[in-house]
Amino acid sequence: MTAHRITGSLADTSEPYSGRPPTQDGDDWIARGLVRGDEHCLAAAYHRWGRLVHTLAARALGDPREAEDITQQVFVAAWRGRSTFRPERGTLPAWLTGITRRKIADTLTARTRRTELAATLGAALEHEARTDDRPERVLDRMVVTEELARLPRVQRDVLELAYFADLTQTQIADRTGMPLGTVKSHARRGLRRLRQGLAPAGC
C-alpha cells in the first residue's frame, strides 16, 4: 500500500467510519487488524484517534496546518511500522501517542534549525554587505533564500534537510516518515521550481 493510498484513505474518514462498529473490545480488534495489514482497521484507527493526534500536535506546535501534516505522518508511520507494534507493551493509542511525540520533536527540531540557519545567513549577508566589493554575490544569496521560502513547505523542508542538515534522502525519509520515493519526488520538484524561479526573465 503506497503512502498516496494511505493518505487518500485517511482523507476519506472525515465521515463516521462505516465498517464494524466499535465494541467493548474494539481497540483490540483495530490493533490486531492493523498489524495484519487491514486497511479498514487503519481507517478505524484514524477515525478513533486522529483527533487526539491532531490535538497533541496543535498544542505543541501552535499551527493547525502543521498539526494536520503531523497527523497524516503519524498514521502513515503507523501503517509502515505496524509490524513493530506489541500489544503486551502498551495499547494502540499509547503507541500512536509515542509516534506523535517523535514527529512533533522532529518538527520542532527542524523549526529550530531553520531559525538558526536564517540567523546565520542573515549575519553572513550583513558581513558580506560590509566587506565584499561584489554586491551581486550578496544579492544572489538573498534571491536564493527568497525563492526557497516560496516553495511548498514539504519541498522546502526536504531541500533544507538535504543541503543544510547534510542528510541523505534515505535519512530524510527515516526522519520525516515519508517513503523514499516521495522524498525524491519532493526534492526533484523543489529543485525544478528553484531553477524556474531563478531563471532570467524570458528564458
Secondary structure, 3 states (H helix, E strand, C coil): CCHHHHHHHHHHHHCCCCCCCCCCCHHHHHHHHHHHCCHHHHHHHHHHHHHHHHHHHHHHHCCHHHHHHHHHHHHHHHHHCHHHCCHHHCCHHHHHHHHHHHHHHHHHHHHHHHHHHHHHHHHHHHHHHHHCCCHHHHHHHHHHHHHHHHCCHHHHHHHHHHHCCCCCHHHHHHHHCCCHHHHHHHHHHHHHHHHHHHCCCCC
